[in-house]
Amino acid sequence: MLMIAAAHHPAIARASDDSIDIVPGVAIIPAPGWTAADRGPNWVALSNADSSAQLQVAVKPTSAPDAVATLQADIDQLSATAGADLTNVQPLTAPKTKALQGNNFQQEAFVDYTATAGAPQGPVPVLGTFSELWNTTSRQTAFVYYRQNHNATSQAVNDGGAMIASML
């Protein structure tokens, strides 16, 4: 799995010195050099130091029948949102699932993709992963949208994975 972000908002509540609360009970620990770029009531967007990689997480309940259906619905919604600045989304793989050993989430569905992202300097090709973390009991999900441009290092991918693992 490979492994998204935006502008300015109010101060971000932290669950501890290192973590950022997304919703009660679910927090993310930013990787070194990553900062919160934006946030809303149930989501946070993080960016690495040179903005070559971004990670966005939205936590919400779902009524979809499974993690793959939820993932596809979230990808479709993101792709249809003009403000997301993401076009030409092309999956590189079919969605895959795996079991997780987390307190917050026990299943993950994910798909790697390429796309074009809007940027101040013009459209930029990006590579990334869409992930859906699922709590099989409460049906709470976390939609994770990760992207990186050609300037990102392999460390950005490792950072994305570590931040996702911090939410489990």
DSSP file (Angstrom, degrees, kcal/mol; ACC not computed):
  #  RESIDUE AA STRUCTURE BP1 BP2  ACC     N-H-->O    O-->H-N    N-H-->O    O-->H-N    TCO  KAPPA ALPHA  PHI   PSI    X-CA   Y-CA   Z-CA
    1    1 A M              0   0    0      0, 0.0   129,-0.1     0, 0.0   161,-0.1   0.000 360.0 360.0 360.0 133.8    0.0    0.0    0.0
    2    2 A L              0   0    0    127,-0.2   160,-0.2   145,-0.1   128,-0.1   0.944 360.0 360.0 -71.2 -89.7    1.3    3.4   -0.9
    3    3 A M              0   0    0    144,-0.2   145,-0.2   158,-0.1   129,-0.1   0.176 360.0 360.0 140.9 360.0   -0.3    5.8    1.3
    4        !              0   0    0      0, 0.0     0, 0.0     0, 0.0     0, 0.0   0.000 360.0 360.0 360.0 360.0    0.0    0.0    0.0
    5    4 A I              0   0    0      0, 0.0    51,-1.4     0, 0.0    42,-1.2   0.000 360.0 360.0 360.0 166.6   -3.6   14.0    1.6
    6    5 A A        -     0   0    0     49,-0.2    51,-0.1    40,-0.2     2,-0.1  -0.993 360.0-172.2 179.7 174.4   -4.4   18.2    2.7
    7    6 A A        -     0   0    0     -2,-0.2    32,-0.1     1,-0.2    41,-0.0  -0.177  38.7 -33.2-153.3-123.8   -5.4   22.0    2.4
    8    7 A A        -     0   0    0      1,-0.2     2,-0.4    -2,-0.1    -1,-0.2   0.665  66.2 -45.2-104.7-123.7   -5.5   25.5    4.0
    9    8 A H        +     0   0    0     30,-0.1    -1,-0.2    31,-0.0    30,-0.1  -0.961  48.6 148.3-130.6 140.0   -6.1   27.3    7.4
   10    9 A H        -     0   0    0     -2,-0.4     3,-0.1     1,-0.2    31,-0.1  -0.834  50.5 -52.5-150.3-174.2   -8.6   26.8   10.3
   11   10 A P  S    S-     0   0    0      0, 0.0    -1,-0.2     0, 0.0     0, 0.0  -0.081  77.8 -64.6 -64.7 169.1   -8.8   27.1   14.0
   12   11 A A        -     0   0    0      1,-0.1     2,-0.5    28,-0.0    28,-0.0  -0.165  56.7-117.8 -53.3 147.0   -6.4   25.5   16.4
   13   12 A I        -     0   0    0     -3,-0.1     2,-0.2    24,-0.1    -1,-0.1  -0.795  20.3-124.8 -98.4 126.3   -6.4   21.8   16.4
   14   13 A A        -     0   0    0     -2,-0.5     8,-1.5     8,-0.2     2,-0.4  -0.456  25.9-149.4 -67.0 135.4   -7.4   19.9   19.5
   15   14 A R        -     0   0    0      6,-0.3     6,-0.3    -2,-0.2     3,-0.1  -0.912  16.6-155.2-112.8 135.3   -4.8   17.4   20.6
   16   15 A A  S    S-     0   0    0     -2,-0.4     2,-0.3     4,-0.3     5,-0.1   0.784  86.0 -11.4 -75.5 -28.1   -5.5   14.1   22.4
   17   16 A S  S    S-     0   0    0      3,-0.7     5,-0.1    -3,-0.1    -1,-0.1  -0.838  94.3 -74.6-150.8-173.2   -2.0   14.2   23.8
   18   17 A D  S    S+     0   0    0     -2,-0.3    -2,-0.0     1,-0.2     0, 0.0   0.822 131.9  30.0 -60.8 -29.5    1.2   16.2   23.1
   19   18 A D  S    S+     0   0    0     11,-0.0    -1,-0.2    -4,-0.0     2,-0.2   0.695 108.6  74.2-103.8 -22.3    1.7   14.2   19.9
   20   19 A S        -     0   0    0     10,-0.2    -3,-0.7     8,-0.0     2,-0.5  -0.568  61.2-142.5-103.3 159.7   -1.7   13.3   18.6
   21   20 A I  E     -A   29   0A   0      8,-2.9     8,-2.2    -6,-0.3    -6,-0.3  -0.978  22.2-129.5-117.8 121.2   -4.6   15.2   17.0
   22   21 A D  E     +A   28   0A   0     -8,-1.5     6,-0.3    -2,-0.5    -8,-0.2  -0.506  27.0 175.1 -65.9 131.8   -8.2   14.3   17.9
   23   22 A I  E    S-     0   0A   0      4,-2.9     5,-0.2     1,-0.7    -1,-0.2   0.799  74.3 -18.0 -99.7 -53.2  -10.3   13.7   14.8
   24   23 A V  E >  S-A   27   0A   0      3,-1.5     3,-2.5    19,-0.1    -1,-0.7  -0.916  99.3 -64.1-140.1 164.3  -13.4   12.5   16.7
   25   24 A P  T 3  S+     0   0    0      0, 0.0     3,-0.1     0, 0.0    -9,-0.0  -0.309 126.2  12.8 -53.7 126.5  -13.8   11.4   20.3
   26   25 A G  T 3  S+     0   0    0      1,-0.1     2,-0.5    -2,-0.0    -4,-0.0   0.239 113.1  85.5  91.7 -12.6  -11.8    8.1   20.6
   27   26 A V  E <   +A   24   0A   0     -3,-2.5    -4,-2.9    33,-0.0    -3,-1.5  -0.975  50.4 158.7-126.9 120.5  -10.0    8.4   17.3
   28   27 A A  E     -A   22   0A   0     -2,-0.5     2,-0.4    -6,-0.3    -6,-0.2  -0.902  26.6-141.9-133.9 161.4   -6.7   10.4   17.0
   29   28 A I  E     -A   21   0A   0     -8,-2.2    -8,-2.9    -2,-0.3   -13,-0.2  -0.972   8.8-142.8-125.5 141.6   -3.8   10.5   14.6
   30   29 A I        -     0   0    0    134,-0.4   -10,-0.2    -2,-0.4   137,-0.2  -0.912  25.4-132.6-102.9 111.9   -0.1   11.0   15.5
   31   30 A P        -     0   0    0      0, 0.0     3,-0.1     0, 0.0   130,-0.1  -0.342  21.7-116.3 -62.6 141.8    1.6   13.1   12.8
   32   31 A A    >   -     0   0    0      1,-0.2     3,-2.4   128,-0.1   128,-0.0  -0.371  50.3 -73.1 -69.6 157.1    4.9   11.8   11.5
   33   32 A P  T 3  S+     0   0    0      0, 0.0    17,-0.2     0, 0.0    -1,-0.2  -0.294 124.2  18.3 -53.6 131.9    8.0   13.9   12.2
   34   33 A G  T 3  S+     0   0    0      1,-0.3     2,-0.3    -3,-0.1    16,-0.1   0.310  99.2 115.2  87.8  -8.5    7.9   17.0    9.9
   35   34 A W    <   -     0   0    0     -3,-2.4     2,-0.3    14,-0.2    -1,-0.3  -0.753  43.2-174.0 -94.2 141.8    4.1   16.6    9.1
   36   35 A T  E     -B   48   0B   0     12,-2.4    12,-2.3    -2,-0.3     2,-0.5  -0.940  33.4 -98.8-133.1 156.1    1.7   19.4   10.3
   37   36 A A  E     +B   47   0B   0     -2,-0.3    10,-0.3    10,-0.2     3,-0.1  -0.622  35.4 178.7 -73.3 124.2   -2.0   19.8   10.3
   38   37 A A  E     -     0   0B   0      8,-3.0     2,-0.3    -2,-0.5     9,-0.2   0.708  63.9 -11.6 -98.5 -26.5   -2.9   22.0    7.3
   39   38 A D  E     -B   46   0B   0      7,-1.4     7,-2.6   -30,-0.1    -1,-0.3  -0.974  61.2-172.5-164.4 165.0   -6.7   22.1    7.8
   40   39 A R  E     -B   45   0B   0     -2,-0.3     5,-0.2     5,-0.2   -17,-0.0  -0.989   7.2-168.9-163.6 162.2   -9.5   20.5    9.7
   41   40 A G  E >   -B   44   0B   0      3,-2.3     3,-0.6    -2,-0.3    -2,-0.0  -0.698  54.2 -71.8-137.8-169.5  -13.2   20.1   10.2
   42   41 A P  T 3  S+     0   0    0      0, 0.0     3,-0.0     0, 0.0     0, 0.0   0.773 130.0  13.7 -65.9 -25.6  -15.5   18.6   12.8
   43   42 A N  T 3  S+     0   0    0    -19,-0.1    17,-2.8    15,-0.0     2,-0.3   0.131 122.0  59.5-135.3  21.8  -14.7   15.0   11.8
   44   43 A W  E <   -BC  41  59B   0     -3,-0.6    -3,-2.3    15,-0.2     2,-0.3  -0.978  50.3-165.1-149.1 159.7  -11.6   15.3    9.6
   45   44 A V  E     -BC  40  58B   0     13,-2.0    13,-2.6    -2,-0.3     2,-0.4  -0.993   9.4-151.9-144.7 145.5   -8.0   16.5    9.5
   46   45 A A  E     -BC  39  57B   0     -7,-2.6    -8,-3.0    -2,-0.3    -7,-1.4  -0.979  15.1-169.8-120.4 130.9   -5.6   17.1    6.7
   47   46 A L  E     -BC  37  56B   0      9,-3.3     9,-2.4   -42,-1.2     2,-0.3  -0.871   3.5-167.2-120.3 151.7   -1.8   16.8    7.1
   48   47 A S  E     -BC  36  55B   0    -12,-2.3   -12,-2.4    -2,-0.3     7,-0.2  -0.992  21.4-120.0-138.0 144.9    1.1   17.8    4.9
   49   48 A N    >   -     0   0    0      5,-2.2     3,-1.7    -2,-0.3   -14,-0.2  -0.275  44.8 -89.1 -78.0 174.3    4.7   17.0    5.0
   50   49 A A  T 3  S+     0   0    0      1,-0.3    -1,-0.1   -17,-0.2   -15,-0.1   0.811 126.8  35.1 -58.1 -37.9    7.4   19.7    5.3
   51   50 A D  T 3  S-     0   0    0    101,-0.0    -1,-0.3     3,-0.0   101,-0.0   0.297 107.0-120.1-101.4  11.2    7.8   20.3    1.6
   52   51 A S  S <  S+     0   0    0     -3,-1.7    -2,-0.1     2,-0.2   101,-0.1   0.706  77.7 125.5  59.6  23.4    4.1   19.7    0.7
   53   52 A S  S    S+     0   0    0      1,-0.2    97,-2.6    99,-0.1   100,-0.3   0.608  73.9  34.3 -83.7 -11.5    5.1   16.9   -1.6
   54   53 A A  E     - D   0 149B   0     95,-0.2    -5,-2.2    98,-0.1     2,-0.3  -0.999  66.3-174.5-143.8 143.2    2.8   14.5    0.2
   55   54 A Q  E     -CD  48 148B   0     93,-2.6    93,-2.4    -2,-0.3     2,-0.4  -0.971   6.3-165.7-136.5 151.3   -0.6   15.0    2.0
   56   55 A L  E     -CD  47 147B   0     -9,-2.4    -9,-3.3   -51,-1.4     2,-0.4  -0.990   5.9-173.5-138.4 127.1   -2.9   12.8    4.0
   57   56 A Q  E     -CD  46 146B   0     89,-2.3    89,-2.9    -2,-0.4     2,-0.4  -0.975   2.7-168.6-123.2 137.7   -6.5   13.5    4.9
   58   57 A V  E     -CD  45 145B   0    -13,-2.6   -13,-2.0    -2,-0.4     2,-0.4  -0.990   5.3-175.1-128.1 130.7   -8.7   11.5    7.2
   59   58 A A  E     -CD  44 144B   0     85,-2.0    85,-2.9    -2,-0.4     2,-0.4  -0.995  10.4-158.4-124.3 126.4  -12.4   11.7    7.7
   60   59 A V  E     + D   0 143B   0    -17,-2.8    83,-0.2    -2,-0.4    81,-0.0  -0.889  29.4 136.9-108.5 132.4  -14.1    9.6   10.4
   61   60 A K  E     - D   0 142B   0     81,-2.4    81,-3.6    -2,-0.4     2,-0.1  -0.982  51.5 -92.9-162.2 164.0  -17.8    8.9   10.2
   62   61 A P  E     - D   0 141B   0      0, 0.0     2,-0.3     0, 0.0    79,-0.2  -0.475  40.2-155.0 -78.8 161.4  -20.5    6.2   10.6
   63   62 A T        -     0   0    0     77,-1.5     8,-0.0    -2,-0.1     0, 0.0  -0.971  27.6-168.2-136.2 153.8  -21.5    4.1    7.6
   64   63 A S        +     0   0    0     -2,-0.3    -1,-0.1     3,-0.1    76,-0.0   0.314  55.5 119.9-115.2   2.2  -24.6    2.2    6.4
   65   64 A A  S    S-     0   0    0     75,-0.1    -2,-0.1     1,-0.1     6,-0.1  -0.278  73.0-118.7 -65.6 155.4  -22.8    0.5    3.5
   66   65 A P  S    S-     0   0    0      0, 0.0     2,-0.3     0, 0.0    -1,-0.1   0.743  83.5  -3.4 -72.3 -23.2  -22.7   -3.3    3.6
   67   66 A D  S  > S-     0   0    0      1,-0.1     4,-2.1     0, 0.0     5,-0.2  -0.957  76.7 -91.5-159.8 175.0  -18.9   -3.6    3.7
   68   67 A A  H  > S+     0   0    0     -2,-0.3     4,-2.7     1,-0.2    42,-0.2   0.860 120.0  52.5 -65.0 -38.1  -15.5   -1.8    3.7
   69   68 A V  H  > S+     0   0    0      2,-0.2     4,-2.6     1,-0.2    -1,-0.2   0.916 110.0  48.2 -66.6 -42.2  -15.1   -2.0   -0.1
   70   69 A A  H  > S+     0   0    0      2,-0.2     4,-2.2     1,-0.2    -2,-0.2   0.899 113.5  48.0 -63.7 -40.5  -18.6   -0.5   -0.8
   71   70 A T  H  X S+     0   0    0     -4,-2.1     4,-2.4     2,-0.2    -2,-0.2   0.921 111.0  51.1 -64.9 -44.3  -17.8    2.3    1.7
   72   71 A L  H  X S+     0   0    0     -4,-2.7     4,-2.5     1,-0.2    -2,-0.2   0.937 110.9  47.6 -58.1 -48.7  -14.4    2.9    0.1
   73   72 A Q  H  X S+     0   0    0     -4,-2.6     4,-2.6     1,-0.2    -1,-0.2   0.903 111.3  50.8 -63.0 -41.1  -16.0    3.1   -3.4
   74   73 A A  H  X S+     0   0    0     -4,-2.2     4,-2.3     1,-0.2    -1,-0.2   0.902 112.0  47.5 -62.5 -41.0  -18.7    5.5   -2.2
   75   74 A D  H  X S+     0   0    0     -4,-2.4     4,-2.6     2,-0.2    -2,-0.2   0.890 111.8  49.4 -68.7 -39.3  -16.1    7.8   -0.5
   76   75 A I  H  X S+     0   0    0     -4,-2.5     4,-2.8     2,-0.2    -2,-0.2   0.932 111.9  49.2 -63.1 -45.0  -13.9    7.8   -3.6
   77   76 A D  H  X S+     0   0    0     -4,-2.6     4,-1.4     1,-0.2    -2,-0.2   0.909 112.3  48.0 -60.6 -42.9  -16.9    8.7   -5.8
   78   77 A Q  H  X S+     0   0    0     -4,-2.3     4,-0.5     2,-0.2    -2,-0.2   0.926 113.2  47.1 -65.4 -44.5  -17.9   11.5   -3.5
   79   78 A L  H >< S+     0   0    0     -4,-2.6     3,-1.2     1,-0.2     6,-0.2   0.921 110.9  51.9 -61.8 -44.5  -14.4   12.9   -3.3
   80   79 A S  H 3< S+     0   0    0     -4,-2.8    -1,-0.2     1,-0.3    -2,-0.2   0.798 110.4  49.2 -63.6 -28.8  -14.0   12.7   -7.1
   81   80 A A  H 3< S+     0   0    0     -4,-1.4     2,-0.7    -5,-0.2    -1,-0.3   0.497  88.7  98.2 -88.3  -5.0  -17.3   14.6   -7.5
   82   81 A T    X<  -     0   0    0     -3,-1.2     3,-1.6    -4,-0.5     5,-0.4  -0.763  61.4-156.9 -90.3 114.7  -16.3   17.4   -5.1
   83   82 A A  G >  S+     0   0    0     -2,-0.7     3,-1.4     1,-0.3    -1,-0.2   0.874  91.2  57.2 -58.5 -39.8  -15.0   20.4   -7.0
   84   83 A G  G 3  S+     0   0    0      1,-0.3    -1,-0.3     2,-0.1    -5,-0.0   0.605  88.0  76.9 -69.3 -11.2  -13.0   21.7   -4.0
   85   84 A A  G <  S-     0   0    0     -3,-1.6    -1,-0.3    -6,-0.2    -2,-0.2   0.702  86.2-148.9 -73.0 -17.9  -11.1   18.4   -3.8
   86   85 A D    <   +     0   0    0     -3,-1.4    33,-2.4    -4,-0.3     2,-0.5   0.856  52.3 128.5  52.9  40.0   -8.9   19.5   -6.8
   87   86 A L  E     +E  118   0B   0     -5,-0.4     2,-0.3    -8,-0.2    31,-0.2  -0.976  28.3 162.8-130.0 118.4   -8.5   15.9   -7.9
   88   87 A T  E     +E  117   0B   0     29,-3.0    29,-3.0    -2,-0.5    -7,-0.0  -0.810  51.9  32.8-128.9 169.2   -9.3   14.8  -11.4
   89   88 A N  E    S-     0   0B   0     -2,-0.3     2,-0.4    27,-0.2    -1,-0.2   0.861  71.3-172.2  54.2  41.3   -8.5   11.9  -13.8
   90   89 A V  E     -     0   0B   0     -3,-0.2    26,-0.2    26,-0.1    -1,-0.2  -0.517   4.8-178.4 -68.9 122.9   -8.5    9.4  -10.9
   91   90 A Q  E     -E  115   0B   0     24,-3.1    24,-2.1    -2,-0.4     2,-0.1  -0.968  22.2-134.2-126.8 114.2   -7.4    6.1  -12.3
   92   91 A P  E     -E  114   0B   0      0, 0.0    22,-0.3     0, 0.0     3,-0.1  -0.415  10.5-164.1 -64.8 141.1   -7.2    3.0  -10.0
   93   92 A L  S    S+     0   0    0     20,-3.0     2,-0.3     1,-0.1    21,-0.2   0.631  74.1  17.9 -95.6 -20.0   -3.9    1.0  -10.3
   94   93 A T  S    S-     0   0    0     19,-0.9    -1,-0.1     3,-0.0     3,-0.1  -0.909  86.5 -96.7-141.9 165.2   -5.3   -2.0   -8.6
   95   94 A A        -     0   0    0     -2,-0.3    18,-0.2     1,-0.1    16,-0.1  -0.562  62.9 -81.7 -75.7 153.7   -8.6   -3.6   -7.7
   96   95 A P        -     0   0    0      0, 0.0     2,-0.3     0, 0.0    16,-0.2  -0.321  51.5-161.6 -57.7 139.6   -9.7   -2.8   -4.1
   97   96 A K  E     -F  111   0B   0     14,-2.6    14,-2.5    -3,-0.1     2,-0.3  -0.875   2.3-153.3-119.8 155.2   -8.0   -5.1   -1.6
   98   97 A T  E     +F  110   0B   0     -2,-0.3     2,-0.3    12,-0.2    12,-0.2  -0.927  12.3 177.3-126.8 154.7   -9.0   -5.9    2.0
   99   98 A K  E     -F  109   0B   0     10,-2.2    10,-2.5    -2,-0.3     2,-0.2  -0.988  31.3-109.4-152.0 152.1   -7.1   -7.0    5.1
  100   99 A A  E     -F  108   0B   0     -2,-0.3     2,-0.3     8,-0.2     8,-0.3  -0.539  31.7-155.8 -78.1 146.1   -7.8   -7.7    8.7
  101  100 A L        -     0   0    0      6,-2.7     2,-0.2    -2,-0.2    -1,-0.0  -0.901  16.5-143.1-121.5 152.0   -6.4   -5.2   11.3
  102  101 A Q        +     0   0    0     -2,-0.3     2,-0.3     6,-0.0     5,-0.2  -0.390  56.2 129.4-108.3  52.7   -5.7   -5.8   15.0
  103  102 A G        -     0   0    0      3,-1.1    -2,-0.1    -2,-0.2    66,-0.1  -0.699  62.5-135.9-109.4 159.8   -6.8   -2.4   16.3
  104  103 A N  S    S+     0   0    0     65,-0.9    -1,-0.1    -2,-0.3     3,-0.1   0.844 110.2  34.5 -74.5 -35.8   -9.1   -1.2   19.0
  105  104 A N  S    S+     0   0    0     64,-1.7     2,-0.4     1,-0.2    36,-0.2   0.827 128.4  24.6 -88.2 -34.9  -10.6    1.4   16.7
  106  105 A F        +     0   0    0     63,-0.8    -3,-1.1    30,-0.1    30,-0.3  -0.995  47.3 177.7-139.6 138.6  -10.6   -0.5   13.4
  107  106 A Q  S    S+     0   0    0     28,-3.0    -6,-2.7    -2,-0.4     2,-0.3   0.440  70.2  40.3-119.1  -4.4  -10.5   -4.2   12.5
  108  107 A Q  E     -FG 100 135B   0     27,-1.5    27,-3.2    -8,-0.3     2,-0.4  -0.997  57.9-163.8-146.1 148.3  -10.6   -4.1    8.7
  109  108 A E  E     -FG  99 134B   0    -10,-2.5   -10,-2.2    -2,-0.3     2,-0.4  -0.999   3.3-170.8-133.0 136.6   -9.1   -2.1    5.9
  110  109 A A  E     +FG  98 133B   0     23,-2.1    23,-3.0    -2,-0.4     2,-0.3  -0.975  22.0 169.6-116.8 139.4  -10.0   -1.8    2.2
  111  110 A F  E     -FG  97 132B   0    -14,-2.5   -14,-2.6    -2,-0.4     2,-0.3  -0.992  21.2-170.8-151.2 156.6   -7.6    0.1    0.0
  112  111 A V  E     - G   0 131B   0     19,-2.2    19,-2.7    -2,-0.3     2,-0.2  -0.980  20.8-133.9-147.8 134.8   -6.8    0.9   -3.6
  113  112 A D  E     + G   0 130B   0     -2,-0.3   -20,-3.0    17,-0.2   -19,-0.9  -0.601  34.2 174.2 -84.7 151.3   -3.8    2.6   -5.2
  114  113 A Y  E     -EG  92 129B   0     15,-2.5    15,-2.5   -22,-0.3     2,-0.3  -0.961  29.8-139.2-150.5 164.1   -4.4    5.3   -7.8
  115  114 A T  E     +EG  91 128B   0    -24,-2.1   -24,-3.1    -2,-0.3     2,-0.3  -0.913  35.1 150.8-119.2 156.1   -3.0    8.0  -10.1
  116  115 A A  E     - G   0 127B   0     11,-2.0    11,-2.7    -2,-0.3     2,-0.5  -0.946  44.9 -99.7-164.2 179.7   -4.6   11.3  -10.6
  117  116 A T  E     -EG  88 126B   0    -29,-3.0   -29,-3.0    -2,-0.3     2,-0.4  -0.984  35.1-160.1-116.2 128.0   -4.1   15.0  -11.4
  118  117 A A  E     -EG  87 125B   0      7,-3.2     7,-2.7    -2,-0.5   -31,-0.2  -0.863  19.4-118.6-109.7 141.8   -4.2   17.4   -8.4
  119  118 A G        +     0   0    0    -33,-2.4     3,-0.0    -2,-0.4    -2,-0.0  -0.548  40.6 169.6 -72.8 141.9   -4.7   21.1   -8.6
  120  119 A A    >   -     0   0    0     -2,-0.2     3,-2.2     1,-0.1   -34,-0.0  -0.971  49.1-103.7-149.3 158.5   -1.8   23.2   -7.3
  121  120 A P  T 3  S+     0   0    0      0, 0.0    -1,-0.1     0, 0.0    -2,-0.0   0.837 123.5  48.9 -54.3 -34.0   -0.8   26.9   -7.3
  122  121 A Q  T 3  S-     0   0    0      1,-0.3    -3,-0.0    -3,-0.0     0, 0.0   0.432 127.6 -89.8 -86.4   1.4    1.7   26.2  -10.1
  123  122 A G  S <  S-     0   0    0     -3,-2.2    -1,-0.3     2,-0.0    -5,-0.1  -0.566  73.5 -16.9 116.5 177.8   -0.9   24.3  -12.2
  124  123 A P        -     0   0    0      0, 0.0    -5,-0.2     0, 0.0    -7,-0.0  -0.251  60.7-164.9 -58.7 139.0   -2.1   20.7  -12.4
  125  124 A V  E     -G  118   0B   0     -7,-2.7    -7,-3.2    25,-0.0     2,-0.2  -0.991  20.5-121.4-128.9 131.3    0.3   18.1  -10.9
  126  125 A P  E     -G  117   0B   0      0, 0.0    25,-0.4     0, 0.0     2,-0.3  -0.521  37.8-173.3 -68.3 137.5    0.4   14.3  -11.5
  127  126 A V  E     -G  116   0B   0    -11,-2.7   -11,-2.0    -2,-0.2     2,-0.4  -0.919  19.7-154.1-132.6 159.6    0.0   12.4   -8.2
  128  127 A L  E     +GH 115 149B   0     21,-2.3    21,-2.2    -2,-0.3     2,-0.3  -0.970  34.4 132.6-127.1 141.9    0.2    8.9   -6.9
  129  128 A G  E     -GH 114 148B   0    -15,-2.5   -15,-2.5    -2,-0.4     2,-0.4  -0.937  44.1-102.9-167.4-169.5   -1.6    7.7   -3.8
  130  129 A T  E     -GH 113 147B   0     17,-1.2    17,-2.4    -2,-0.3     2,-0.5  -1.000  13.6-152.2-137.4 134.4   -3.8    5.3   -1.9
  131  130 A F  E     -GH 112 146B   0    -19,-2.7   -19,-2.2    -2,-0.4     2,-0.4  -0.927  25.6-177.2 -99.1 131.1   -7.4    5.5   -0.8
  132  131 A S  E     -GH 111 145B   0     13,-2.8    13,-3.2    -2,-0.5     2,-0.5  -0.966  19.7-159.6-130.2 147.2   -8.1    3.5    2.3
  133  132 A E  E     -GH 110 144B   0    -23,-3.0   -23,-2.1    -2,-0.4     2,-0.4  -0.976   9.6-160.4-124.6 115.6  -11.2    2.8    4.4
  134  133 A L  E     -GH 109 143B   0      9,-2.7     9,-2.0    -2,-0.5     2,-0.4  -0.819  15.3-159.0 -93.9 134.8  -10.6    1.7    7.9
  135  134 A W  E     -GH 108 142B   0    -27,-3.2   -28,-3.0    -2,-0.4   -27,-1.5  -0.943  21.8-151.0-122.8 134.1  -13.6   -0.1    9.4
  136  135 A N     >  -     0   0    0      5,-2.4     4,-2.1    -2,-0.4     5,-0.2  -0.918  17.6-157.9 -94.3 112.8  -14.8   -0.8   12.9
  137  136 A T  T  4 S+     0   0    0     -2,-0.7    -1,-0.1     1,-0.2   -31,-0.1   0.683  85.9  41.6 -69.9 -18.0  -16.7   -4.1   12.4
  138  137 A T  T  4 S+     0   0    0      3,-0.1    -1,-0.2    -3,-0.0    -2,-0.0   0.907 126.4  26.8 -91.9 -54.7  -18.8   -3.6   15.6
  139  138 A S  T  4 S-     0   0    0      2,-0.1    -2,-0.2     1,-0.0     3,-0.1   0.633  94.6-132.3 -85.2 -14.2  -19.7    0.1   15.6
  140  139 A R     <  +     0   0    0     -4,-2.1   -77,-1.5     1,-0.3     2,-0.3   0.754  53.3 151.0  62.1  26.9  -19.5    0.5   11.8
  141  140 A Q  E     -D   62   0B   0     -5,-0.2    -5,-2.4   -79,-0.2     2,-0.3  -0.709  26.0-165.9 -82.0 140.3  -17.5    3.7   12.3
  142  141 A T  E     -DH  61 135B   0    -81,-3.6   -81,-2.4    -2,-0.3     2,-0.4  -0.876  21.1-150.6-126.9 159.4  -15.1    4.2    9.4
  143  142 A A  E     -DH  60 134B   0     -9,-2.0    -9,-2.7    -2,-0.3     2,-0.6  -0.970  13.0-154.5-127.7 115.6  -12.1    6.4    8.6
  144  143 A F  E     -DH  59 133B   0    -85,-2.9   -85,-2.0    -2,-0.4     2,-0.5  -0.814  13.9-163.7 -89.3 120.6  -11.6    7.3    4.9
  145  144 A V  E     -DH  58 132B   0    -13,-3.2   -13,-2.8    -2,-0.6     2,-0.6  -0.924   8.6-171.3-112.2 126.1   -7.9    8.0    4.3
  146  145 A Y  E     +DH  57 131B   0    -89,-2.9   -89,-2.3    -2,-0.5     2,-0.4  -0.947  10.7 177.8-120.4 108.1   -6.9    9.9    1.2
  147  146 A Y  E     +DH  56 130B   0    -17,-2.4   -17,-1.2    -2,-0.6     2,-0.3  -0.908   3.3 167.5-113.1 137.6   -3.1    9.9    0.7
  148  147 A R  E     -DH  55 129B   0    -93,-2.4   -93,-2.6    -2,-0.4     2,-0.3  -0.995  10.2-176.0-146.1 153.5   -1.3   11.5   -2.3
  149  148 A Q  E     -DH  54 128B   0    -21,-2.2   -21,-2.3    -2,-0.3   -95,-0.2  -0.993  15.3-140.2-144.6 150.0    2.2   12.4   -3.2
  150  149 A N    >   -     0   0    0    -97,-2.6     3,-1.7    -2,-0.3   -23,-0.1  -0.384  45.2 -83.8 -98.9-174.9    3.8   14.2   -6.2
  151  150 A H  T 3  S+     0   0    0    -25,-0.4   -24,-0.1     1,-0.3   -98,-0.1   0.641 123.8  62.7 -66.8 -14.2    7.1   13.3   -8.0
  152  151 A N  T 3  S+     0   0    0    -99,-0.1    -1,-0.3  -101,-0.0   -99,-0.1   0.586  79.6 107.5 -85.7  -9.8    9.1   15.2   -5.4
  153  152 A A    <   -     0   0    0     -3,-1.7     2,-0.2  -100,-0.3    -4,-0.1  -0.377  62.6-137.7 -71.6 146.1    8.1   13.0   -2.5
  154  153 A T    >>  -     0   0    0     -2,-0.1     3,-1.2     1,-0.1     4,-0.7  -0.487  29.2-102.3 -94.2 169.6   10.6   10.6   -1.0
  155  154 A S  H 3> S+     0   0    0      1,-0.3     4,-1.8     2,-0.2     3,-0.3   0.760 119.3  70.4 -63.0 -22.6   10.0    7.0    0.0
  156  155 A Q  H 3> S+     0   0    0      1,-0.2     4,-2.9     2,-0.2    -1,-0.3   0.845  89.2  61.7 -62.5 -32.5    9.9    8.3    3.6
  157  156 A A  H <> S+     0   0    0     -3,-1.2     4,-2.3     2,-0.2    -1,-0.2   0.899 103.6  48.6 -60.9 -40.6    6.6   10.0    2.8
  158  157 A V  H  X S+     0   0    0     -4,-0.7     4,-2.2    -3,-0.3    -1,-0.2   0.932 112.2  48.2 -64.3 -45.9    5.0    6.6    2.1
  159  158 A N  H  X S+     0   0    0     -4,-1.8     4,-2.3     1,-0.2    -2,-0.2   0.900 110.7  51.9 -60.8 -41.0    6.5    5.2    5.4
  160  159 A D  H  X S+     0   0    0     -4,-2.9     4,-2.5     2,-0.2    -1,-0.2   0.918 108.0  51.7 -61.5 -44.0    5.2    8.3    7.2
  161  160 A G  H  X S+     0   0    0     -4,-2.3     4,-2.2     1,-0.2    -2,-0.2   0.924 110.5  48.1 -59.1 -45.4    1.7    7.8    5.8
  162  161 A G  H  X S+     0   0    0     -4,-2.2     4,-2.4  -160,-0.2    -1,-0.2   0.895 111.5  50.1 -62.1 -40.8    1.6    4.2    6.9
  163  162 A A  H  X S+     0   0    0     -4,-2.3     4,-1.5     2,-0.2    -1,-0.2   0.888 110.0  50.2 -66.3 -39.0    2.8    5.1   10.4
  164  163 A M  H  X S+     0   0    0     -4,-2.5     4,-0.5     2,-0.2  -134,-0.4   0.898 111.3  48.6 -68.0 -38.8    0.1    7.8   10.7
  165  164 A I  H >X S+     0   0    0     -4,-2.2     3,-1.6     1,-0.2     4,-0.6   0.937 109.7  52.3 -63.4 -45.6   -2.6    5.3    9.6
  166  165 A A  H >< S+     0   0    0     -4,-2.4     3,-0.9     1,-0.3    -1,-0.2   0.820  99.7  64.6 -59.7 -30.7   -1.3    2.7   12.1
  167  166 A S  H 3< S+     0   0    0     -4,-1.5    -1,-0.3     1,-0.2  -139,-0.2   0.710 100.7  51.9 -67.4 -18.5   -1.5    5.4   14.9
  168  167 A M  H <<        0   0    0     -3,-1.6    -1,-0.2    -4,-0.5    -2,-0.2   0.639 360.0 360.0 -89.8 -15.9   -5.3    5.5   14.5
  169  168 A L    <<        0   0    0     -3,-0.9   -64,-1.7    -4,-0.6   -65,-0.9   0.518 360.0 360.0 -63.0 360.0   -5.9    1.8   14.8
